[in-house]
């Protein structure tokens, strides 16, 4: 089984990511409620090493990784790759020219 | 003013009209307020306001698992002003499973997946620099050992340019193991394998032996080594790292959610 750490930590981080993704009404979002319900349902178990509990924890950690990576990827994209092309006016301005307003080059 | 599409192939500038004759727009404005889930005949459906979500081939978007539907709905709901399709990995995977655009059947998918074993990343070793060779041995050997023990096969590694010599029995073992997954899960498995460039790392991940972060690290071992040596370039290295993590995590989650059983419920009801 993968080294995952404490389930509570994963849950908190996952809920935080969901809050960031959702915005104002995060507590009512289906994902938030589903995650909380799943963790509550698996809390009470007779076995110490409950396999279902471990599977849920792994799933939660994977979903956390997904949300986190998508957010970070988008942030990097905005920062470095999001600006697109310059308009013809801007390109001309780079070398000190202005585009002609009328056909014929005036 | 709408501009004619540029002659050279390149990314459309953001903020201009993204319509081109041969490719769908990478982004379009968010056109819905609410995202909700409903249960239909074929499974769970996604509703954008009152409209039902459809796949690119105009089929009704239905998924077999409620948790998966919730995750897809969350993807759609977390889009702000524009819909960034390239961040919606679970939606893309569901669309692929529903449309099957490459039109492959189950056996073809399995064969494509197992074919990766011949050029598996963790089996391909360098001889120099010695530090990298050592790192590969320390990090990759344990995963290979785990796979050999878990599946009772011989894999090995190789420094030859031809790669490792995988016995046919090993391939057949993996073929029959993968055959136990349903078509949806297989699409996910094949996706993860193509992302990580390794069948062994993918199986290790799907069997929950390692985390997504660890699998991605092992897949990018040489890159990480070079980054340690020469420095990190955020706009390239971190960008690729985040994208690979996102895709691999999506693929893994997709596989698990598509192959879930309901034994959990039985256990709870017994108490």
Interface residues (C-beta under 8 A of the other chain):
Chain A: X1 X2 X3 X4 X18 X21 X22 X29 X30 X31 X34 X41 X42 X44 X46 X52 X54 X55 X58 X59 X61 X62 X63 X65 X66 X68 X69 X70 X72 X73 X74 X76 X77 X79 X80 X81 X82 X83 X84 X85
Chain B: X10 X11 X12 X13 X14 X15 X16 X36 X37 X66 X67 X70 X71 X73 X74 X77 X78 X84 X87 X89 X90 X208 X209 X210 X211 X212 X213 X214 X234 X235 X238 X239 X242 X243 X245 X246 X249 X250 X252 X253 X256 X257 X263 X264 X267 X268 X271
